[in-house]
Structure formats: C-alpha cells, structure tokens
Amino acid sequence: MRISIMTTVMALVLNGIGPERSAAEIVKAYCTLTWEEHKPGEKGDCDFRQAFGNVQVWMGQRWLFDFPDSERGRSYLRENTKTGIIFTRKGQYTLKVNQSGRPTN
C-alpha cells in the first residue's frame, strides 16, 4: 500500500512535528513601559518571544504581556521599528521592546 506525501505530512503536523507546533526562541531584550495614567514608568531587561505574530514579553517577575496576533488592531496597536517593536494598549500603557538590548541614547 502506498501512502501519499500529503498524508505523511498531515500525520507529522497532527502529532506535533513540524513548524506549526515548533517552540519559539526566547531572546533577551530591553523594555520600556510607560503608563497612560500618572504611574511611574519602568525600564529594564526583559524576555521576548514571537511566533506566528503572537508575542509574549516578560519583565522580571512582575509583568507578563501577551499580544495575540488575532487581537492586533483591536485590543492593541503594534509598530515595528528598526530597533524593535512598540505595543500600545490605548488608555493603558505603551511597551517598547528593544531587541538589540539597552539603547545607547
């Protein structure tokens, strides 16, 4: 009996093998968090993960930010820049993720 290539590929995907299920690499970054309210902002090292447009950012033990691609343009705005990504939740906060580390200026 001959099994088609497509059947083999689908079996691999459904069993968690292949790019659809691959884990994204967590990278070190530098984050700047500013609040829309009159709260003090925060700056510091953070961890950043991106897969298929979905982004998670951890700032120490205090903050976890989740930006699902399906919510882009609805619950948050995303701006890609030369040095990183800026996420804005209107009325709440702006998070700048500098993927190349702490800015020099």
Rosetta constraint file for C-alpha pairs under 8 A:
AtomPair CA 3 CA 7 HARMONIC 6.61 0.50
AtomPair CA 3 CA 8 HARMONIC 7.12 0.50
AtomPair CA 4 CA 8 HARMONIC 6.53 0.50
AtomPair CA 5 CA 9 HARMONIC 6.17 0.50
AtomPair CA 6 CA 10 HARMONIC 6.05 0.50
AtomPair CA 7 CA 11 HARMONIC 6.15 0.50
AtomPair CA 8 CA 12 HARMONIC 6.29 0.50
AtomPair CA 9 CA 13 HARMONIC 6.25 0.50
AtomPair CA 10 CA 14 HARMONIC 6.04 0.50
AtomPair CA 11 CA 15 HARMONIC 6.10 0.50
AtomPair CA 12 CA 16 HARMONIC 6.43 0.50
AtomPair CA 12 CA 17 HARMONIC 4.99 0.50
AtomPair CA 12 CA 18 HARMONIC 6.61 0.50
AtomPair CA 13 CA 17 HARMONIC 5.14 0.50
AtomPair CA 13 CA 18 HARMONIC 5.56 0.50
AtomPair CA 13 CA 19 HARMONIC 7.94 0.50
AtomPair CA 13 CA 20 HARMONIC 6.85 0.50
AtomPair CA 13 CA 21 HARMONIC 7.51 0.50
AtomPair CA 16 CA 20 HARMONIC 7.68 0.50
AtomPair CA 16 CA 21 HARMONIC 5.52 0.50
AtomPair CA 16 CA 22 HARMONIC 7.92 0.50
AtomPair CA 17 CA 21 HARMONIC 6.54 0.50
AtomPair CA 17 CA 22 HARMONIC 7.52 0.50
AtomPair CA 18 CA 22 HARMONIC 6.42 0.50
AtomPair CA 23 CA 51 HARMONIC 7.76 0.50
AtomPair CA 24 CA 49 HARMONIC 6.22 0.50
AtomPair CA 24 CA 50 HARMONIC 6.24 0.50
AtomPair CA 24 CA 51 HARMONIC 5.57 0.50
AtomPair CA 25 CA 49 HARMONIC 6.11 0.50
AtomPair CA 25 CA 50 HARMONIC 7.59 0.50
AtomPair CA 26 CA 47 HARMONIC 6.30 0.50
AtomPair CA 26 CA 48 HARMONIC 5.50 0.50
AtomPair CA 26 CA 49 HARMONIC 4.72 0.50
AtomPair CA 26 CA 50 HARMONIC 7.84 0.50
AtomPair CA 27 CA 47 HARMONIC 5.65 0.50
AtomPair CA 27 CA 48 HARMONIC 5.28 0.50
AtomPair CA 27 CA 49 HARMONIC 6.48 0.50
AtomPair CA 27 CA 99 HARMONIC 7.94 0.50
AtomPair CA 28 CA 45 HARMONIC 7.11 0.50
AtomPair CA 28 CA 46 HARMONIC 5.99 0.50
AtomPair CA 28 CA 47 HARMONIC 4.78 0.50
AtomPair CA 28 CA 48 HARMONIC 6.28 0.50
AtomPair CA 28 CA 99 HARMONIC 7.17 0.50
AtomPair CA 28 CA 101 HARMONIC 7.32 0.50
AtomPair CA 29 CA 45 HARMONIC 5.90 0.50
AtomPair CA 29 CA 46 HARMONIC 5.24 0.50
AtomPair CA 29 CA 47 HARMONIC 5.81 0.50
AtomPair CA 29 CA 48 HARMONIC 6.44 0.50
AtomPair CA 29 CA 97 HARMONIC 6.54 0.50
AtomPair CA 29 CA 98 HARMONIC 5.66 0.50
AtomPair CA 29 CA 99 HARMONIC 4.64 0.50
AtomPair CA 29 CA 100 HARMONIC 6.28 0.50
AtomPair CA 29 CA 101 HARMONIC 4.94 0.50
AtomPair CA 29 CA 102 HARMONIC 7.50 0.50
AtomPair CA 30 CA 43 HARMONIC 7.44 0.50
AtomPair CA 30 CA 44 HARMONIC 5.60 0.50
AtomPair CA 30 CA 45 HARMONIC 4.49 0.50
AtomPair CA 30 CA 46 HARMONIC 5.50 0.50
AtomPair CA 30 CA 97 HARMONIC 5.91 0.50
AtomPair CA 30 CA 98 HARMONIC 5.08 0.50
AtomPair CA 30 CA 99 HARMONIC 6.58 0.50
AtomPair CA 30 CA 100 HARMONIC 7.55 0.50
AtomPair CA 30 CA 101 HARMONIC 4.90 0.50
AtomPair CA 30 CA 102 HARMONIC 5.24 0.50
AtomPair CA 30 CA 103 HARMONIC 7.92 0.50
AtomPair CA 31 CA 43 HARMONIC 5.63 0.50
AtomPair CA 31 CA 44 HARMONIC 5.54 0.50
AtomPair CA 31 CA 45 HARMONIC 6.11 0.50
AtomPair CA 31 CA 46 HARMONIC 5.95 0.50
AtomPair CA 31 CA 59 HARMONIC 7.47 0.50
AtomPair CA 31 CA 95 HARMONIC 6.78 0.50
AtomPair CA 31 CA 96 HARMONIC 5.47 0.50
AtomPair CA 31 CA 97 HARMONIC 4.63 0.50
AtomPair CA 31 CA 98 HARMONIC 6.09 0.50
AtomPair CA 32 CA 41 HARMONIC 7.43 0.50
AtomPair CA 32 CA 42 HARMONIC 5.90 0.50
AtomPair CA 32 CA 43 HARMONIC 4.46 0.50
AtomPair CA 32 CA 44 HARMONIC 6.77 0.50
AtomPair CA 32 CA 95 HARMONIC 5.74 0.50
AtomPair CA 32 CA 96 HARMONIC 5.08 0.50
AtomPair CA 32 CA 97 HARMONIC 6.75 0.50
AtomPair CA 33 CA 41 HARMONIC 5.45 0.50
AtomPair CA 33 CA 42 HARMONIC 5.09 0.50
AtomPair CA 33 CA 43 HARMONIC 6.22 0.50
AtomPair CA 33 CA 93 HARMONIC 7.01 0.50
AtomPair CA 33 CA 94 HARMONIC 5.88 0.50
AtomPair CA 33 CA 95 HARMONIC 4.63 0.50
AtomPair CA 33 CA 96 HARMONIC 6.52 0.50
AtomPair CA 34 CA 40 HARMONIC 7.37 0.50
AtomPair CA 34 CA 41 HARMONIC 4.55 0.50
AtomPair CA 34 CA 42 HARMONIC 6.72 0.50
AtomPair CA 34 CA 93 HARMONIC 5.60 0.50
AtomPair CA 34 CA 94 HARMONIC 5.34 0.50
AtomPair CA 34 CA 95 HARMONIC 6.58 0.50
AtomPair CA 35 CA 39 HARMONIC 6.02 0.50
AtomPair CA 35 CA 40 HARMONIC 7.28 0.50
AtomPair CA 35 CA 41 HARMONIC 6.22 0.50
AtomPair CA 35 CA 92 HARMONIC 5.99 0.50
AtomPair CA 35 CA 93 HARMONIC 4.24 0.50
AtomPair CA 35 CA 94 HARMONIC 6.47 0.50
AtomPair CA 36 CA 90 HARMONIC 7.94 0.50
AtomPair CA 36 CA 91 HARMONIC 5.79 0.50
AtomPair CA 36 CA 92 HARMONIC 5.25 0.50
AtomPair CA 36 CA 93 HARMONIC 5.30 0.50
AtomPair CA 36 CA 94 HARMONIC 7.74 0.50
AtomPair CA 37 CA 91 HARMONIC 7.86 0.50
AtomPair CA 37 CA 92 HARMONIC 7.12 0.50
AtomPair CA 44 CA 59 HARMONIC 7.31 0.50
AtomPair CA 44 CA 102 HARMONIC 7.99 0.50
AtomPair CA 45 CA 59 HARMONIC 6.66 0.50
AtomPair CA 45 CA 60 HARMONIC 7.52 0.50
AtomPair CA 45 CA 101 HARMONIC 7.82 0.50
AtomPair CA 45 CA 102 HARMONIC 7.84 0.50
AtomPair CA 46 CA 57 HARMONIC 6.80 0.50
AtomPair CA 46 CA 58 HARMONIC 5.47 0.50
AtomPair CA 46 CA 59 HARMONIC 4.52 0.50
AtomPair CA 46 CA 60 HARMONIC 6.44 0.50
AtomPair CA 47 CA 57 HARMONIC 5.61 0.50
AtomPair CA 47 CA 58 HARMONIC 5.09 0.50
AtomPair CA 47 CA 59 HARMONIC 6.66 0.50
AtomPair CA 48 CA 55 HARMONIC 7.32 0.50
AtomPair CA 48 CA 56 HARMONIC 5.97 0.50
AtomPair CA 48 CA 57 HARMONIC 4.65 0.50
AtomPair CA 48 CA 58 HARMONIC 6.65 0.50
AtomPair CA 48 CA 97 HARMONIC 7.99 0.50
AtomPair CA 49 CA 55 HARMONIC 5.62 0.50
AtomPair CA 49 CA 56 HARMONIC 5.28 0.50
AtomPair CA 49 CA 57 HARMONIC 6.49 0.50
AtomPair CA 50 CA 54 HARMONIC 5.54 0.50
AtomPair CA 50 CA 55 HARMONIC 4.43 0.50
AtomPair CA 50 CA 56 HARMONIC 6.58 0.50
AtomPair CA 51 CA 55 HARMONIC 6.65 0.50
AtomPair CA 52 CA 69 HARMONIC 7.65 0.50
AtomPair CA 53 CA 68 HARMONIC 7.16 0.50
AtomPair CA 53 CA 69 HARMONIC 5.04 0.50
AtomPair CA 54 CA 66 HARMONIC 7.81 0.50
AtomPair CA 54 CA 67 HARMONIC 5.85 0.50
AtomPair CA 54 CA 68 HARMONIC 4.52 0.50
AtomPair CA 54 CA 69 HARMONIC 4.82 0.50
AtomPair CA 55 CA 66 HARMONIC 6.00 0.50
AtomPair CA 55 CA 67 HARMONIC 5.03 0.50
AtomPair CA 55 CA 68 HARMONIC 6.30 0.50
AtomPair CA 55 CA 69 HARMONIC 7.60 0.50
AtomPair CA 56 CA 64 HARMONIC 7.19 0.50
AtomPair CA 56 CA 65 HARMONIC 5.58 0.50
AtomPair CA 56 CA 66 HARMONIC 4.62 0.50
AtomPair CA 56 CA 67 HARMONIC 6.22 0.50
AtomPair CA 57 CA 64 HARMONIC 5.79 0.50
AtomPair CA 57 CA 65 HARMONIC 5.03 0.50
AtomPair CA 57 CA 66 HARMONIC 6.63 0.50
AtomPair CA 58 CA 62 HARMONIC 8.00 0.50
AtomPair CA 58 CA 63 HARMONIC 5.77 0.50
AtomPair CA 58 CA 64 HARMONIC 4.62 0.50
AtomPair CA 58 CA 65 HARMONIC 6.39 0.50
AtomPair CA 59 CA 63 HARMONIC 5.08 0.50
AtomPair CA 59 CA 64 HARMONIC 6.49 0.50
AtomPair CA 67 CA 71 HARMONIC 7.16 0.50
AtomPair CA 67 CA 72 HARMONIC 7.44 0.50
AtomPair CA 67 CA 76 HARMONIC 7.64 0.50
AtomPair CA 68 CA 72 HARMONIC 6.89 0.50
AtomPair CA 71 CA 75 HARMONIC 5.61 0.50
AtomPair CA 71 CA 76 HARMONIC 6.82 0.50
AtomPair CA 72 CA 76 HARMONIC 5.55 0.50
AtomPair CA 72 CA 77 HARMONIC 5.95 0.50
AtomPair CA 72 CA 78 HARMONIC 6.86 0.50
AtomPair CA 73 CA 77 HARMONIC 5.19 0.50
AtomPair CA 73 CA 78 HARMONIC 7.53 0.50
AtomPair CA 75 CA 89 HARMONIC 6.42 0.50
AtomPair CA 76 CA 87 HARMONIC 6.68 0.50
AtomPair CA 76 CA 88 HARMONIC 5.46 0.50
AtomPair CA 76 CA 89 HARMONIC 4.56 0.50
AtomPair CA 76 CA 90 HARMONIC 6.98 0.50
AtomPair CA 77 CA 87 HARMONIC 5.67 0.50
AtomPair CA 77 CA 88 HARMONIC 5.11 0.50
AtomPair CA 77 CA 89 HARMONIC 6.56 0.50
AtomPair CA 78 CA 85 HARMONIC 6.92 0.50
AtomPair CA 78 CA 86 HARMONIC 5.74 0.50
AtomPair CA 78 CA 87 HARMONIC 4.75 0.50
AtomPair CA 78 CA 88 HARMONIC 6.61 0.50
AtomPair CA 79 CA 85 HARMONIC 5.68 0.50
AtomPair CA 79 CA 86 HARMONIC 5.07 0.50
AtomPair CA 79 CA 87 HARMONIC 6.59 0.50
AtomPair CA 80 CA 84 HARMONIC 6.17 0.50
AtomPair CA 80 CA 85 HARMONIC 4.57 0.50
AtomPair CA 80 CA 86 HARMONIC 6.47 0.50
AtomPair CA 81 CA 85 HARMONIC 5.73 0.50
AtomPair CA 81 CA 86 HARMONIC 7.55 0.50
AtomPair CA 83 CA 98 HARMONIC 5.56 0.50
AtomPair CA 83 CA 99 HARMONIC 6.24 0.50
AtomPair CA 83 CA 100 HARMONIC 6.47 0.50
AtomPair CA 84 CA 96 HARMONIC 7.33 0.50
AtomPair CA 84 CA 97 HARMONIC 5.44 0.50
AtomPair CA 84 CA 98 HARMONIC 4.52 0.50
AtomPair CA 84 CA 99 HARMONIC 5.14 0.50
AtomPair CA 84 CA 100 HARMONIC 7.50 0.50
AtomPair CA 85 CA 96 HARMONIC 5.96 0.50
AtomPair CA 85 CA 97 HARMONIC 5.27 0.50
AtomPair CA 85 CA 98 HARMONIC 6.79 0.50
AtomPair CA 85 CA 99 HARMONIC 7.93 0.50
AtomPair CA 86 CA 94 HARMONIC 7.00 0.50
AtomPair CA 86 CA 95 HARMONIC 5.73 0.50
AtomPair CA 86 CA 96 HARMONIC 4.41 0.50
AtomPair CA 86 CA 97 HARMONIC 6.21 0.50
AtomPair CA 87 CA 94 HARMONIC 5.65 0.50
AtomPair CA 87 CA 95 HARMONIC 5.12 0.50
AtomPair CA 87 CA 96 HARMONIC 6.38 0.50
AtomPair CA 88 CA 92 HARMONIC 7.87 0.50
AtomPair CA 88 CA 93 HARMONIC 5.97 0.50
AtomPair CA 88 CA 94 HARMONIC 4.33 0.50
AtomPair CA 88 CA 95 HARMONIC 6.38 0.50
AtomPair CA 89 CA 93 HARMONIC 5.50 0.50
AtomPair CA 89 CA 94 HARMONIC 6.37 0.50
AtomPair CA 90 CA 94 HARMONIC 7.98 0.50
AtomPair CA 98 CA 102 HARMONIC 6.92 0.50
AtomPair CA 98 CA 103 HARMONIC 7.36 0.50
